[in-house]
Amino acid sequence: MTGSEELTESEKTADSAEQVLLRTEGHAAFLTLNRPRALNALTHAMVRRIDEALTAWEHDPAVRTVVITGAGERGLCAGGDIRAIYEDARAGSEEPTAASASASADFWRDEYRLNARIARYPKPYVAVMDGIVMGGGVGVSAHGDVRVVTERSRIAMPETGIGFVPDVGGTYLLALAPGELGTHLALTGAQVGSADALLCGLADHFVPHDDLPRFLGELAARPVWDALKEYVRQPPPGELAGQRRWIDACYAADTVEEIVARLRGHGARAAEAAAETLATKSPTALKVTLTALRGAPGLGPLERVLEQEYRVSCAALSSYDLVEGIRAQVIDKDRSPRWKPATLAEVTGADVARHFGTPPAGGELHLATTPQEVAW
């Protein structure tokens, strides 16, 4: 999901060289996502440019560290270009058989390949997760070797709020979170700060925002592990550690309906608030998300989970809820989506199963699982 604003014509037509800035300094190579008015939302051209840069730097002996940052003051990246996905989803809902061959499916194919590549990149990949990091922004950061958060970090996978399902390896990452924290974040789309991101395994180190320029400057001359020693600090207190009791108890249920019932019956004010949040999300997306999240550990490595996410994402392109969710949150901004089906009870097993059982029209996503096989 993205918080993109209306763009000027020049911004809409800017090529990938302007949207992803590349530079090298000393032994470090820097990627800067450069669509600040759109909260650095990813386009297909940007994904391809990042991939090309990673190829060049992988084979450049002078480059020892790769760093990704976001332009502007608001954050690293708020996700994919949601307006483009909206137009694609509208076409897909009207002509379901063509949905998986759409531009969005092509974008996701390359994006998920990039996510897998980042996870296996042979050189240290440093992600500066300052400010807003959501959806696709998590995909280009949280699979890296060194994931740095600041006191400004706000990290989330908010897909259920637009009738979608966490992707870009999000179900893999959240399934690895302690207890049921990942289930809570996946279903509610809640934003977390630095301490909670560290607790959930979405980040590794806290560096104060004001220290980032000096830290990044050090990377040009020193190995990242040496530079980190001088800048890593303790983050401000988080919230989730103190909420583990009700989160683990409520979200351990086997169905979304039972999760909601446990949240409403627990007694904790935060649990009731979570139940109210779930009531605003797409019922279908909630059930598909829980199924995907619970199934992720059994699939094996990240690549297998991304393959499942690709199938689920392509299926969502032909759904009513994705179009309606984006309309309500991004296009008309009335914040009042009218989901179909409207309730959890109306979402059938077949509604959920179609997201996992129908191969994409453009073919499955087949990802290599060893560094020797990775050659994009």
VENGIQUI-V161806 format. One line per field, one symbol per residue. ss: DSSP state (H for helix, E for strand, - for the rest). A space follows every 10 residues. Layout:
ss: ???
//
This chain:
ss: --------HH HH---HHHHE EEEEE--EEE EEE--HHH-- -E-HHHHHHH HHHHHHHH-- ----EEEEEE ----EEE--E -HHHHHHHHH HHHH-HHHHH H-HHHHHHHH HHHHHHHHH- ---EEEEEE- EEEE-HHHH- -----EEEE- ---EEE--HH HH-------H HHHHH----- HHHHHHHH-- -E-HHHHHH- ----EEE-HH HHHHHHHHH- ---HHHHHHH HE-------H HHHHHHHHHH H----HHHHH HHHHHH--HH HHHHHHHH-- --HHHHHHHH HHHHHHHHH- -HHHHHHHHH HHHHHH---H HHHHHHHHHH H--------- ---HHH--HH HHHHHHH--- ---------- ------
//
